[in-house]
């Protein structure tokens, strides 16, 4: 495993105002994830997992603390710079797939590339990503013509197509039956063996057991690292 850190978080906090009250969603989280590492993040609902994932994915900004992605200080970036970084270096895999129903599998996978590549180049690279997850023959099918497992493979291909530094997976098998979920975990584990970095948010201890390291959050704090 490459020992170069991809994610470095130091004393990261996130507070929200709800009326007169202040919600402390994250309380001084410190964390390092190395390139090629597979980390499982666990914790009860409300523990801060989703808030941390949103911060790591450049979807939100911290109230205080530091977050460096591949050595770059994310908290110092503008919203446009964070959007570019998110598009180029982070791949998201969601429980609900988040595919656009009117687009084919190929078009869904190509979306992250379209604003920086011409359509032909984007579709060529999207086809390569679909082939990588075993769906070359389903490229022109819309999501409603695909099984749940196939839709999640399309979502994984979309996450891979930009060659991101890290994959962030939020309950990626939560809407799948156990056999299909096992297939998706086998694919994710294979991607890690090839050198991808994966942060998996899950409630399932059996899924977390696939990881190199398990972290647990409680009340906005990291209690195991």
N, C-alpha and C positions, 0 to 999 in steps of 0.2 A: 504493500500500500504506500502510495506517495505521502510523505510526511508534511507536505506543504498545506497550510491551513487555507480553506476556502472561505469559511465563515468565522469571524472573531467578534464576539459580543462581550461588552464590558459594562457592568452596572446598568443594564438597560431597564428603564421604567416607562410605563405608559399609564397616564391618568385620564379619566373622562369626567366631565361635569354632567351631572344629572340633577337639574334643578339646583337646590342649595347643597347637594351632596357631591362629594368627590369619590369616584370609583377607582381604586388602585388595581388595575388589571394586570400589570406587571410590576414587580417590586425588586429591582436591582439584579436582574438575571445576568449571569456571566457564563459564557459557553464558547467552546472552540470545536469546529468540525473540520477534519482533515480531508484533503482531496482523496476520493475513492472510498470514503467511509460510508457505512450504512448505519444510520442512527434512528432508533425508534423513540418517539416522544409520546408518553402516556400521561394520563391524569383524568380526573373526573370532569364533568361539564362545569365550566366556570373556573377552572384551575388556571387559565391563562394560555392554553395551547394555541387556540385560534388567534389570539392577539399576537403571540410570538410569531406564528406562521405568517401573519399579515405583515409584520415588521420585516421579517427575513425576506419576504417576497416583494418588498418595496411597494406594498399596497397602502402602507400607513407609515407614519413617522413617530419616533419615540419622543416622550416628554423630556427625558434626560438619558445620558449614557452614550455609548459608542457602538456602532455597528460597521464593521469593515467586511466587504465582499471582495475576495481576491486582492486584499490589501488596500482597497479603495474605501474611503470614509463616506458611507452612504448618507449620514445625517447632514453632511455639508452640501448635498446635491439639491438642485431645484427639482420641482415636480416633473418637468420635461426630461431632465437628466435621469431621474429615477425611472421614468417610463421607458426610456431607451435601454437602461441597464436591465430592467425587468424583462423586456422583450428579447434582449440579446443573451443574457446570462442565466436566466432562471426559467425552468420548465415546471408548470403546474399540472397536477393530476388530481381531479376532484371526484368525490363520491358520486355526484350526480352527472358526471361526464361533461356537462356544459357544452354540448355540440349544437350547432345551429341546424334546425330540422330541415330547412329548405336547401341546404348545401350537401353535396356528396361527401363521402369520407375524404376523398382527395382534397376537395375544396376546404373542408374544415381544417385539415392538417396544414394546408398552404397558408392559412390566414396570418399566422405570425410573421411570415416572410414577405407578404405582399407590399408593405409600404417601403421596403428597402430592396426588393428585387422585382424584375419584370415577371409577368404572369407565367411565361413559359418556364423560366428558371425556378420559380417557386413551386410550380406543379411537378417539375422533374425531381426536385429535392423532396417534396411531399411524397411522391411515389416511392422513392428510395426508403423513406421513413416507414411507410406502410409495409413495404416488403420486409423491413427489419422486424416488424412485429407479426409477420405472417399473414398479412391481409392484402397482398398485391392483387388478388383476384376480386376483392370486394371494394376496390377503390372508387367505383362509380355508383355505389349504392348509397342512398340516403340513410340517416341514422335509424329511421323507423323500419328499415328492411334488415337491420342487423340485430343480433342477439345482444344481451347485456354485456357478455364478455367481449364480443367484437367491438361494441361501442367503447368499452374501456381501453381496448387495444388502440383504437383510433385516437383516443385522448392521450395515450402514452406516446403514440407517434407524433402527435401535435406538440407534446412537451419536448420531444427529442429533436425536432426538425431544426431548431435554431442552434444546436450543439451547445446547450447551456452548461454552466459550471456546476449547477446543482439542480436536482429534481426535488420538488416539494410535493408530497403526496398526502392528501387529507382524506383519510378513511377510504382508500381506493377500492376496497373490496366490500364496502358496507352495503351496497345494493345488489350484490351478486350471491348466488348460491355457493355452498361450500366448495364444490368441485371446481366451479369456474373461478372462484376466489383463489383457490390453490394454484390454478394455472397462471393467474395474473401475478401472484407472488413469485412464482417460479421465473416469470419473465423479468420482473423487477430485480430479483436476485442475480439473474444472468447479466443484466445491465451493470450491476455493481461489480461483478467479477470482471467485466470489460473495462472498468475504471471510472464508471459514473459515481457521483456522490448523491446519496439519497437520504432525505429526512422524511420519515414516515410517521404521520400522526395516526394513532389507532387506539381503540379501547380493547383490542383483542390481544391477550397475552401470547397466544399461539403465533400470531403474525409477528409480534415484537421479538419473539425468540429467533427469528431469521436474522436479526440485526447484529452488527458487531458490538453495539453498545445500546443500552436502554436508559433513557432519561425519564424522570417522573416529575410532574409539576403539581403543586398544591398551593392554593391561595396566592397565585401570582409569582411564586418562588420556585426555583429549581431545587428539588429536594434530593435528587440522585443525579450524579454526573460522572 
